[in-house]
């Protein structure tokens, strides 16, 4: 379910966030699906429960999941979820493209770089 790269420079809670988000966006986790409890996921992954809780809190803050007291964490039933994610990623991409332009890369160089990355996926 969740893959963690312990050699990555990314924080473990960010990797958990990304993995759960990937499962939600790919519809492997559907609206109203219950996520494993913090303790369950901590036990399965051998990761500190506080780290799991931090990932869940970030997902909740970003409106991907909700917490129901006494019942657990659930995928939000939000039709605009994918559009919201695309919008958020577009903003990130915009910042990256802006920084590449500031490095004096031409439009063609940037497009070439994007095509190279897309072809590698």
C-alpha positions in Angstrom: 0.0 0.0 0.0 2.6 2.6 1.1 6.1 2.7 -0.1 8.7 4.6 1.9 12.2 5.3 0.6 14.4 5.6 3.7 17.3 6.9 1.6 15.2 9.8 0.3 15.9 13.4 1.2 12.2 13.9 1.7 10.8 13.6 5.2 9.0 10.3 5.9 5.7 12.1 6.7 5.8 13.8 3.3 6.3 10.4 1.6 3.3 9.0 3.5 1.3 12.1 2.5 2.3 11.6 -1.1 1.6 7.9 -1.1 -1.9 8.3 0.4 -2.6 11.2 -2.0 -1.5 8.9 -4.9 -3.9 6.3 -3.7 -6.8 8.8 -3.4 -6.1 10.4 -6.8 -5.8 7.0 -8.5 -9.1 6.0 -6.9 -7.5 3.1 -5.1 -9.0 4.8 -2.1 -12.5 6.0 -2.8 -14.6 8.7 -1.1 -15.7 7.7 2.4 -13.1 4.8 2.5 -11.6 4.5 6.0 -7.8 4.9 6.3 -5.9 2.6 8.6 -5.7 4.1 12.1 -2.5 5.9 13.0 -1.5 2.9 15.2 -2.4 0.3 12.5 -0.3 2.1 9.8 2.5 2.7 12.3 2.6 -1.0 13.0 2.4 -2.0 9.4 5.2 0.4 8.3 7.3 0.3 11.5 7.1 4.2 11.5 6.6 6.3 14.6 2.8 7.0 15.1 3.6 10.8 15.5 5.0 10.7 11.9 1.8 9.1 10.6 -0.3 11.6 12.6 1.6 14.5 11.0 1.0 13.1 7.5 -2.7 12.6 8.3 -3.0 16.1 9.7 -1.4 17.5 6.5 -3.9 15.6 4.4 -6.7 16.9 6.5 -5.5 20.5 6.3 -5.3 20.1 2.5 -8.9 18.8 2.4 -8.2 15.3 1.2 -9.3 13.4 4.3 -11.5 14.1 7.3 -11.3 12.9 10.9 -14.5 11.6 12.6 -14.0 11.5 16.3 -14.1 7.9 17.6 -14.4 6.4 14.1 -11.1 7.3 12.3 -9.9 9.1 9.2 -11.8 8.9 5.9 -11.3 10.0 2.3 -13.3 13.1 1.7 -16.2 12.9 -0.7 -15.2 15.8 -2.8 -15.9 15.9 -6.5 -13.5 18.8 -6.9 -10.6 16.9 -5.4 -8.8 16.2 -8.6 -9.3 19.7 -9.9 -8.0 21.1 -6.6 -5.0 18.9 -6.9 -4.3 20.0 -10.5 -4.6 23.6 -9.4 -2.2 23.1 -6.6 0.3 21.3 -8.8 -0.1 24.0 -11.5 0.9 26.6 -9.0 4.0 24.6 -8.1 4.9 24.1 -11.8 4.4 27.9 -12.3 7.0 28.6 -9.6 9.4 26.1 -11.1 9.0 27.5 -14.6 9.5 31.1 -13.2 12.8 30.0 -11.6 14.0 28.4 -14.8 13.2 31.6 -16.7 15.1 33.6 -14.1 18.1 31.4 -14.9 17.9 32.7 -18.5 16.7 29.5 -20.0 14.9 30.1 -23.2 11.3 28.9 -23.8 12.6 26.2 -26.1 15.1 25.0 -23.5 12.4 24.8 -20.9 10.0 23.0 -23.3 12.9 20.6 -24.2 13.5 19.9 -20.5 9.8 19.3 -19.8 9.6 16.9 -22.8 12.8 15.1 -21.6 11.2 14.6 -18.2 7.9 13.5 -19.7 9.6 11.0 -21.9 11.4 9.5 -18.9 8.2 8.9 -17.0 
